[in-house]
Amino acid sequence: MSDVVQIDVTLLGRQFTIGTPADERETLEQAVRLLADKIDTIQAGGRVMDADKVAIMAALNIAHDLLKVKVGDGGLEMATIQRKIHTMSEAADQALSASQQKLF
């Protein structure tokens, strides 16, 4: 079990202390940077919005991005993509094996 570490985060001018397993600290910090970037992008749009609305819009943008990755541009789910990669890998292994047998 990992030790829990506390990190301080500032978003929209508010300070938060978040606990996370030590081995997940970098991932949490990346998530904070992603959220901060989305917030900055929304605020740079020029429209004046209250902090709650900016936070909700940033969260919706991130959720939308996640769903696009999950579904993919061609409508494939990640499990389908993984199966296709596995099938291609097996085909490549078989082709390499067959070519090595011909050499020996």
C-alpha positions in Angstrom: 0.0 0.0 0.0 1.4 3.4 -1.0 1.9 6.3 1.4 -0.5 9.1 1.0 0.9 12.5 0.2 -0.8 15.9 0.3 -0.4 18.3 -2.5 -1.6 21.9 -2.6 -3.4 23.1 -5.7 -4.6 26.5 -6.7 -7.4 26.7 -9.3 -9.6 29.7 -10.0 -7.9 31.6 -7.2 -8.9 29.0 -4.6 -6.5 26.8 -2.6 -7.1 23.0 -2.3 -5.2 20.3 -0.5 -5.6 17.0 -2.1 -4.4 13.6 -0.7 -3.2 11.0 -3.2 -1.1 7.8 -3.1 2.5 8.7 -3.5 2.8 6.6 -6.6 -0.1 8.6 -8.2 1.2 12.0 -7.4 2.6 12.8 -10.9 -0.7 11.7 -12.5 -2.7 14.0 -10.2 -0.3 16.8 -10.9 -0.9 16.2 -14.7 -4.6 16.2 -14.1 -4.3 19.6 -12.3 -2.3 21.0 -15.2 -4.8 19.8 -17.7 -7.7 21.3 -15.7 -5.8 24.6 -15.3 -5.1 24.7 -19.0 -8.8 24.1 -19.8 -9.7 26.9 -17.4 -7.2 29.3 -18.9 -8.5 28.5 -22.4 -12.1 29.2 -21.4 -11.1 32.4 -19.6 -9.1 33.5 -22.6 -12.3 33.4 -24.6 -13.1 36.8 -23.3 -16.5 36.1 -21.9 -16.8 37.0 -18.3 -18.2 34.0 -16.4 -18.3 33.2 -12.7 -15.8 30.6 -11.3 -18.5 27.9 -10.9 -19.5 28.1 -14.6 -15.8 28.1 -15.7 -15.1 25.0 -13.6 -18.2 23.2 -15.0 -17.3 24.1 -18.6 -13.7 22.9 -18.1 -15.0 19.6 -16.6 -17.3 19.1 -19.5 -14.5 19.8 -22.0 -12.3 17.2 -20.3 -15.1 14.7 -20.1 -15.9 15.2 -23.8 -12.2 14.7 -24.7 -12.2 11.5 -22.6 -15.2 10.2 -24.4 -13.7 10.9 -27.8 -10.7 8.9 -26.9 -12.8 6.1 -25.5 -15.0 5.9 -28.6 -12.4 7.0 -31.1 -12.9 8.9 -34.3 -14.0 5.8 -36.2 -16.5 4.8 -33.5 -14.3 2.0 -32.2 -14.2 1.4 -28.5 -10.8 0.9 -26.8 -11.4 -2.8 -26.3 -11.9 -3.2 -30.1 -8.8 -1.3 -30.8 -6.8 -3.4 -28.3 -8.1 -6.6 -29.9 -7.1 -5.4 -33.4 -3.6 -4.5 -32.1 -3.3 -7.9 -30.5 -4.4 -9.6 -33.7 -1.9 -7.6 -35.8 0.8 -8.4 -33.3 0.1 -12.1 -33.5 0.1 -12.0 -37.3 3.4 -10.2 -37.3 4.9 -12.8 -34.9 3.6 -15.7 -37.1 5.1 -14.0 -40.2 8.5 -13.6 -38.5 8.4 -17.1 -37.2 7.6 -18.4 -40.7 10.4 -16.4 -42.3 12.9 -17.6 -39.7 12.0 -21.2 -40.3 12.7 -20.7 -44.0 16.1 -19.3 -43.2 17.1 -22.3 -41.1 
